[in-house]
Amino acid sequence: MREDDGSIFDEMIKPRLRWDPKGPIPQMFLKHVTDHILAPYYQEVRANDRDAIKFGFIDDINFNAFAIFPNTIAVNLGSLAILLAIYRYMLATPQILPSIGDSSKEVEPPPVSWLGFVDAAIMPKDPTRRAYSLYLASMAFDFLVRHELAHLRNGHVDFLNAEAGIQQILEINTQDSGINLLDFQTMEMDADCYAARNGFQWFISREAELYTDTQTLVAGGPNRQTAYLWLFAIHGFFLAFYEAAVAASEIQARTHPPTNMRQVIINATILEIITGPLAEMFREVVGPAVGDSSRAFAQLHGKNVDPTYALTAINEEYQAHSQRILSNWNSLRPRLLPFARGPLVGG
């Protein structure tokens, strides 16, 4: 959205924002944002950048999630509903994550042709599996919100507003802006890395606890299961909302890097912040978690796993483009610094 179209926010977006959504689960997610995402943000940013972030859910199918100048983050309620339905479907399927709870209680639901058709009424019968379906959804939701927060914290939105009068970053793959697409992809990479670093660190902390709608307590911690489930959830998030694979000839003509490229960069980011036994555990579970998440999505759709996702990730053009994004960070970072509200990585 350009600066001279600022009225679009008041006319189209603001009326559809829900600052206080109804229902225990949206309220639980809202509390997670307030207590575990925004509160630490206010502690780390500069004192003069501690203006309150406005977070809400938007009830409009035209939007997925977005960050808007100067201080608003919104997530479509439909996106939250899809995440909840996906992971409930998966945990209602006995062959998916069979070691969690008592999978023998589950009856495999029918496949769906599109994620929007996942029946919201499908629910794991086992209470532990029901709890973990919400836990996985919370991991994906946490990543989505932290990603949007990064667009504000790291100066992306302020930079775009100053450079091109763009006041909003949408989580879609096309945005008519006049801004170099490599810069857009680099900012998306930066937002992914921020979300991954901070989200993963919270879930492996011993304070990470989540009471579910069944009053079952699911606890995180620095262990193999938490690392595996986080990877499973984040990979599932990408498969749910982005194209699994993109032709090498198209990757430079997009605002977002391809999903599998983003996953590789995220994994590398996590390995930069953890050491010792946890790093070894993470390396051990990356392959199984990503593979199991891919198979779970294939089963959800009643299809076989598409090998294109893994094969394109090791494509030479993909690897070369990853290096272009990483190299571009060195030139984009100094341009973002005047607008950043907290420290930026690198330098």
C-alpha positions as CSV (number, residue, x, y, z in Angstrom):
1,M,0.0,0.0,0.0
2,R,1.4,3.4,-1.0
3,E,1.4,6.4,1.2
4,D,-1.2,8.2,-0.8
5,D,-3.6,5.2,-0.3
6,G,-3.5,5.4,3.4
7,S,-7.2,5.6,3.6
8,I,-7.3,1.9,2.5
9,F,-6.3,1.0,6.0
10,D,-9.2,2.9,7.6
11,E,-11.7,1.9,5.0
12,M,-10.9,-1.8,4.3
13,I,-8.7,-3.1,7.1
14,K,-9.4,-1.3,10.4
15,P,-13.2,-2.2,10.4
16,R,-12.3,-5.9,10.0
17,L,-9.7,-6.0,12.8
18,R,-10.6,-7.8,16.0
19,W,-8.5,-6.6,18.9
20,D,-10.3,-8.9,21.3
21,P,-11.4,-12.0,19.5
22,K,-14.1,-14.3,20.8
23,G,-13.5,-17.9,21.9
24,P,-10.9,-19.5,24.3
25,I,-8.4,-20.6,21.6
26,P,-8.1,-17.2,19.9
27,Q,-7.8,-15.6,23.3
28,M,-5.1,-18.1,24.2
29,F,-3.1,-17.3,21.1
30,L,-3.6,-13.5,21.8
31,K,-2.2,-14.0,25.3
32,H,0.8,-15.9,23.8
33,V,1.5,-12.9,21.5
34,T,1.2,-10.4,24.4
35,D,3.2,-12.3,27.0
36,H,5.8,-14.2,25.0
37,I,6.3,-12.2,21.8
38,L,5.6,-8.5,22.4
39,A,6.8,-8.4,26.1
40,P,10.3,-9.5,25.2
41,Y,10.3,-7.2,22.2
42,Y,9.6,-4.2,24.4
43,Q,12.5,-5.2,26.6
44,E,15.1,-5.3,23.8
45,V,14.2,-2.4,21.6
46,R,15.5,1.2,22.1
47,A,13.5,3.2,24.6
48,N,12.2,5.6,22.0
49,D,10.9,2.7,19.9
50,R,8.7,1.2,22.5
51,D,5.5,2.5,21.0
52,A,2.8,-0.2,21.6
53,I,2.4,-2.7,18.8
54,K,-1.2,-3.2,17.8
55,F,-1.9,-6.8,17.2
56,G,-5.2,-8.2,16.1
57,F,-7.0,-10.8,14.0
58,I,-8.5,-9.7,10.7
59,D,-11.7,-11.2,9.3
60,D,-11.1,-10.8,5.6
61,I,-10.1,-13.5,3.1
62,N,-8.1,-11.0,1.0
63,F,-5.4,-11.0,3.7
64,N,-3.3,-13.7,5.2
65,A,-1.0,-11.8,7.6
66,F,0.6,-8.4,7.3
67,A,2.7,-5.7,9.0
68,I,1.6,-2.1,8.4
69,F,3.3,1.2,9.2
70,P,3.9,2.2,11.8
71,N,2.9,-0.4,14.4
72,T,0.2,-2.8,13.4
73,I,0.3,-6.6,12.9
74,A,-2.7,-8.6,11.9
75,V,-3.3,-12.3,11.2
76,N,-6.4,-13.5,9.3
77,L,-8.7,-15.6,11.5
78,G,-9.0,-17.9,8.6
79,S,-5.2,-18.6,8.7
80,L,-5.5,-19.5,12.3
81,A,-8.5,-21.8,11.6
82,I,-6.5,-23.5,8.8
83,L,-3.5,-24.1,11.1
84,L,-5.8,-25.6,13.8
85,A,-7.6,-27.8,11.3
86,I,-4.5,-29.0,9.6
87,Y,-2.8,-30.2,12.8
88,R,-6.0,-31.6,14.3
89,Y,-6.4,-33.6,11.0
90,M,-2.8,-34.9,11.3
91,L,-3.1,-36.0,14.9
92,A,-6.5,-37.5,14.1
93,T,-4.6,-39.7,11.6
94,P,-3.1,-42.7,13.4
95,Q,-0.2,-43.1,11.0
96,I,1.0,-39.5,11.6
97,L,3.2,-38.9,14.7
98,P,2.1,-42.3,16.0
99,S,4.4,-42.1,19.1
100,I,2.3,-39.2,20.5
101,G,-0.5,-40.3,22.8
102,D,-2.6,-43.4,21.9
103,S,-2.8,-43.3,18.2
104,S,-4.8,-46.5,18.2
105,K,-7.9,-44.5,19.2
106,E,-7.8,-42.5,15.9
107,V,-9.7,-43.3,12.7
108,E,-8.1,-42.0,9.5
109,P,-10.1,-39.1,8.1
110,P,-10.7,-38.8,4.3
111,P,-8.2,-36.8,2.3
112,V,-9.0,-33.3,1.1
113,S,-8.3,-31.6,-2.2
114,W,-7.6,-28.1,-0.7
115,L,-6.6,-27.0,2.8
116,G,-9.6,-24.8,3.0
117,F,-11.8,-27.9,2.8
118,V,-10.2,-29.5,5.9
119,D,-13.2,-30.2,8.2
120,A,-12.9,-28.1,11.3
121,A,-14.9,-30.8,13.1
122,I,-12.2,-33.4,12.7
123,M,-10.6,-33.8,16.1
124,P,-8.1,-36.3,17.6
125,K,-10.0,-38.7,19.9
126,D,-7.0,-39.1,22.2
127,P,-6.7,-36.1,24.6
128,T,-2.9,-36.1,24.4
129,R,-2.9,-36.0,20.6
130,R,-5.6,-33.3,20.8
131,A,-3.3,-31.3,23.0
132,Y,-0.3,-31.7,20.7
133,S,-2.3,-30.7,17.7
134,L,-2.8,-27.3,19.4
135,Y,0.8,-27.3,20.4
136,L,1.9,-27.7,16.7
137,A,-0.5,-25.0,15.6
138,S,0.9,-22.7,18.3
139,M,4.4,-23.2,17.0
140,A,3.4,-22.3,13.4
141,F,1.3,-19.3,14.6
142,D,4.3,-18.1,16.8
143,F,6.5,-18.2,13.7
144,L,4.0,-16.2,11.6
145,V,3.6,-13.5,14.2
146,R,7.3,-13.2,14.9
147,H,7.9,-12.9,11.2
148,E,5.5,-10.0,10.9
149,L,7.0,-8.4,14.0
150,A,10.4,-8.6,12.4
151,H,9.1,-6.5,9.5
152,L,8.5,-3.7,12.0
153,R,11.4,-4.3,14.4
154,N,14.1,-4.6,11.7
155,G,13.0,-1.5,9.9
156,H,11.5,-3.2,6.8
157,V,8.2,-1.4,6.8
158,D,9.7,2.0,7.7
159,F,12.4,1.5,5.0
160,L,9.7,0.7,2.3
161,N,7.6,3.7,3.5
162,A,10.6,6.0,3.2
163,E,11.9,4.6,-0.1
164,A,8.6,4.0,-2.0
165,G,5.7,5.1,0.1
166,I,4.8,1.5,0.8
167,Q,3.2,1.1,4.2
168,Q,2.3,-2.5,4.2
169,I,4.1,-5.9,3.7
170,L,1.7,-8.6,2.7
171,E,2.5,-12.3,3.0
172,I,1.9,-13.0,-0.7
173,N,4.3,-13.6,-3.5
174,T,3.4,-10.5,-5.6
175,Q,3.6,-6.9,-4.5
176,D,3.8,-4.1,-7.1
177,S,6.2,-1.7,-5.4
178,G,9.1,-0.6,-7.6
179,I,11.4,-2.0,-5.0
180,N,14.1,-4.4,-6.1
181,L,12.8,-7.9,-5.7
182,L,16.1,-9.2,-4.4
183,D,15.7,-6.6,-1.6
184,F,12.2,-7.9,-0.9
185,Q,13.5,-11.5,-0.7
186,T,16.3,-10.4,1.5
187,M,13.9,-8.8,4.0
188,E,11.8,-11.9,3.9
189,M,14.9,-14.0,4.7
190,D,15.7,-11.6,7.6
191,A,12.2,-11.8,9.0
192,D,12.3,-15.7,8.8
193,C,15.6,-15.8,10.6
194,Y,14.4,-13.5,13.4
195,A,11.2,-15.5,13.8
196,A,13.1,-18.8,13.8
197,R,15.8,-17.6,16.3
198,N,13.4,-16.2,18.8
199,G,10.6,-18.7,18.4
200,F,12.8,-21.8,18.6
201,Q,14.6,-20.3,21.7
202,W,11.3,-19.8,23.4
203,F,9.9,-23.3,22.8
204,I,13.1,-24.9,24.0
205,S,13.1,-22.8,27.1
206,R,11.9,-24.5,30.3
207,E,9.3,-21.8,30.6
208,A,7.5,-22.8,27.4
209,E,4.2,-24.3,28.6
210,L,0.8,-24.4,26.9
211,Y,-2.5,-25.4,28.5
212,T,-4.7,-26.7,25.8
213,D,-8.5,-26.7,25.5
214,T,-8.5,-30.1,27.2
215,Q,-6.5,-28.6,30.1
216,T,-3.6,-30.9,29.2
217,L,-0.2,-29.2,29.9
218,V,2.3,-29.5,27.0
219,A,5.8,-28.4,28.0
220,G,8.7,-27.5,25.8
221,G,12.3,-27.7,26.8
222,P,15.8,-28.3,25.3
223,N,15.1,-31.8,24.1
224,R,14.8,-33.9,21.0
225,Q,11.0,-33.9,20.9
226,T,10.7,-30.2,21.0
227,A,13.3,-29.7,18.3
228,Y,11.5,-32.3,16.1
229,L,8.0,-30.9,16.6
230,W,9.1,-27.3,16.0
231,L,10.7,-28.4,12.7
232,F,7.6,-30.5,11.8
233,A,5.3,-27.5,12.5
234,I,7.3,-24.9,10.7
235,H,7.8,-27.0,7.6
236,G,4.0,-27.7,7.7
237,F,3.4,-23.9,8.0
238,F,5.3,-23.3,4.7
239,L,3.6,-26.2,3.0
240,A,0.2,-24.8,4.1
241,F,0.6,-21.2,2.9
242,Y,3.3,-21.2,0.2
243,E,4.1,-23.1,-3.0
244,A,6.2,-26.1,-2.2
245,A,8.6,-25.7,-5.1
246,V,9.3,-23.0,-7.7
247,A,11.0,-23.4,-11.0
248,A,14.6,-22.2,-10.9
249,S,13.9,-19.8,-13.8
250,E,11.2,-18.0,-11.7
251,I,12.9,-17.6,-8.3
252,Q,14.3,-14.1,-9.1
253,A,10.8,-12.8,-10.1
254,R,9.2,-13.1,-6.7
255,T,8.9,-11.1,-3.5
256,H,9.5,-14.3,-1.4
257,P,12.3,-16.9,-1.7
258,P,11.0,-20.4,-2.5
259,T,9.7,-22.4,0.5
260,N,12.5,-25.0,0.5
261,M,15.2,-22.3,0.3
262,R,13.6,-20.6,3.3
263,Q,13.6,-23.8,5.2
264,V,17.3,-24.4,4.6
265,I,18.2,-20.9,5.6
266,I,16.1,-21.2,8.8
267,N,17.8,-24.5,9.7
268,A,21.2,-22.9,9.3
269,T,20.1,-20.0,11.4
270,I,19.1,-22.3,14.3
271,L,22.4,-24.1,14.2
272,E,24.1,-20.7,14.6
273,I,22.5,-20.1,18.0
274,I,22.6,-23.6,19.6
275,T,25.6,-25.6,20.6
276,G,26.5,-28.9,22.3
277,P,24.1,-31.8,22.6
278,L,21.1,-29.7,21.5
279,A,22.8,-28.8,18.2
280,E,23.6,-32.5,17.7
281,M,20.0,-33.4,18.4
282,F,18.8,-30.7,16.0
283,R,21.0,-32.0,13.2
284,E,19.7,-35.5,13.8
285,V,16.0,-34.6,13.6
286,V,16.0,-32.1,10.7
287,G,15.7,-34.8,8.0
288,P,13.1,-37.0,9.8
289,A,11.0,-34.0,10.8
290,V,10.9,-32.4,7.4
291,G,10.4,-35.8,5.7
292,D,7.6,-36.7,8.1
293,S,5.9,-33.3,7.7
294,S,6.0,-33.7,3.9
295,R,4.5,-37.2,4.2
296,A,1.8,-35.9,6.5
297,F,0.8,-33.3,4.0
298,A,0.8,-35.8,1.2
299,Q,-1.4,-38.1,3.2
300,L,-3.7,-35.2,4.0
301,H,-4.2,-34.7,0.3
302,G,-4.3,-38.4,-0.5
303,K,-1.2,-38.2,-2.7
304,N,2.4,-39.5,-2.7
305,V,5.2,-37.3,-1.6
306,D,6.4,-34.9,-4.3
307,P,10.2,-35.3,-4.6
308,T,10.5,-32.0,-6.4
309,Y,10.7,-30.1,-3.0
310,A,13.8,-31.9,-1.9
311,L,15.5,-32.1,-5.3
312,T,15.1,-28.4,-6.1
313,A,16.6,-27.5,-2.8
314,I,20.0,-28.9,-4.0
315,N,19.6,-27.4,-7.5
316,E,22.7,-25.3,-8.5
317,E,20.5,-22.3,-9.3
318,Y,18.8,-22.5,-6.0
319,Q,22.1,-22.6,-4.2
320,A,23.4,-19.7,-6.2
321,H,20.3,-17.7,-5.5
322,S,20.6,-18.4,-1.8
323,Q,24.1,-16.9,-2.0
324,R,22.7,-13.9,-3.8
325,I,20.3,-13.2,-1.0
326,L,22.9,-13.7,1.7
327,S,25.3,-11.4,-0.2
328,N,22.6,-8.8,-0.7
329,W,22.1,-8.6,3.1
330,N,25.5,-7.0,3.4
331,S,24.4,-4.1,1.2
332,L,20.8,-3.9,2.4
333,R,21.6,-4.0,6.1
334,P,23.3,-0.5,6.2
335,R,20.2,0.9,4.5
336,L,17.9,-0.7,7.1
337,L,19.9,0.4,10.1
338,P,18.5,4.0,10.3
339,F,15.0,2.5,10.5
340,A,15.7,-0.6,12.7
341,R,14.2,-0.5,16.2
342,G,16.7,-2.9,17.6
343,P,20.1,-4.5,16.6
344,L,20.4,-6.2,13.3
345,V,22.4,-9.4,12.8
346,G,25.7,-9.1,10.9
347,G,27.7,-6.0,10.4
